[in-house]
Amino acid sequence: MLTKCFESEDCIVRLRAGPAGRHLDGFAAYLHGRGYAPITGRGYIECVVHMMRVATRDGVTPETLTEDHIRAFRDHLATCSCR
C-alpha cells in the first residue's frame, strides 16, 4: 500500500527495511481507506519513520513505544536538525 503514497521503488524498499517497516503498509492502507490524499499520507508516514528513527536510538521498537516516547519525540522536534 505504500505505492499509493510513494512512487520510487527504492524509497519503498528503504521504508520497509526501517524500524517501523512492517507496519507502514497497514498504516498507508488505513490512511488511504479514510480518504487521505497521497501527499498527506506520505507526510504522515515520513513522520512515523522519523519518530521511529529517533526512538530506536534508545532501543525502542514499535511494540514497546509508549506515550512517554511520543512526548520525548515531540520535545525532540523543537530542536531537530536530523531531517
Sequence and secondary structure as in RCSB ss.txt:
>XXXX:A:sequence
MLTKCFESEDCIVRLRAGPAGRHLDGFAAYLHGRGYAPITGRGYIECVVHMMRVATRDGVTPETLTEDHIRAFRD
HLATCSCR
>XXXX:A:secstr
 GGGT   HHHHHHHHHSTTHHHHHHHHHHHHHTT  HHHHHHHHHHHHHHHHHHHTTT  TTT  HHHHHHHHH
HHTT    
